[in-house]
Amino acid sequence: MTIYVGNISYTLSEEEISRIFEVMGKVDSIKLIRDKRTGKSKGYCFLEMPDKKEAMEAINALDGKEVAGRNLRVIKAHSTKKVKEEA
């Protein structure tokens, strides 16, 4: 399951964010979104957890939790794929 994590402190690294979520279960990948020009964090990321139950537990446990002075926003990521309607 892909999870969106927002309101991340700009000082946190991908490794630090991953460690927070690994308490809840296995994290397959994490992509911290960075500004293309400066390379600095934009304050949000997407991470992939293979076990849906663990992912939902992480969402419930970590949404609103204060980390490095900011309250995380943790939700299931929405798909950006457009579904084609059949005629």
C-alpha positions in Angstrom: 0.0 0.0 0.0 1.3 3.5 -0.8 1.1 6.0 2.0 1.3 9.8 1.8 3.1 11.4 4.7 2.8 15.2 4.9 3.9 18.0 7.2 7.3 16.4 7.6 10.1 18.5 9.2 12.4 19.6 6.5 15.4 18.3 8.6 14.3 14.6 8.5 15.9 12.2 6.0 14.4 9.3 4.2 16.1 6.9 6.6 14.7 8.7 9.7 11.2 8.6 8.3 11.6 5.0 7.3 12.7 4.1 10.9 9.5 5.7 12.3 7.3 3.5 10.0 9.3 0.3 10.4 8.1 0.1 14.0 4.7 -0.7 12.5 5.9 -3.1 9.8 8.1 -3.6 6.7 8.8 -0.5 4.5 9.6 -1.5 0.9 10.5 2.0 -0.3 10.3 5.7 0.5 10.5 8.7 -1.8 11.0 12.0 -0.1 9.9 14.8 -2.5 12.6 17.4 -3.0 12.7 20.7 -4.8 14.3 20.2 -8.2 16.3 23.4 -8.0 17.6 23.4 -4.4 17.4 19.7 -3.5 15.7 20.6 -0.2 12.8 18.6 1.2 9.3 19.8 0.3 8.0 18.4 3.5 6.2 15.3 2.2 6.9 11.8 1.0 5.4 8.6 -0.3 6.2 5.3 1.2 5.3 1.7 0.3 4.4 -0.9 2.8 3.7 -4.4 1.4 1.3 -5.6 4.2 -2.0 -3.7 4.0 -2.9 -4.4 7.7 0.5 -3.0 8.9 0.0 0.0 6.6 -3.4 0.7 8.0 -2.0 0.4 11.6 0.8 2.8 10.7 -1.7 5.3 9.3 -3.9 5.1 12.4 -1.0 5.3 14.8 1.0 8.0 13.1 -1.5 10.4 11.7 -1.4 13.6 13.8 1.7 12.3 15.8 4.3 15.0 16.6 7.7 14.3 15.0 10.5 16.8 15.1 8.1 19.6 16.1 5.5 19.0 13.4 2.3 16.9 13.4 2.5 14.3 10.6 -0.4 13.9 8.2 -0.5 10.2 7.3 -3.1 8.9 4.8 -3.5 6.2 2.1 -2.2 7.7 -1.1 -4.7 8.1 -3.9 -3.9 6.7 -7.3 -3.0 9.2 -10.0 -3.9 6.7 -12.8 -7.0 7.6 -14.8 -9.5 4.9 -15.3 -10.7 4.6 -18.9 -14.4 4.1 -19.3 -15.4 1.4 -21.7 -18.0 2.3 -24.4 
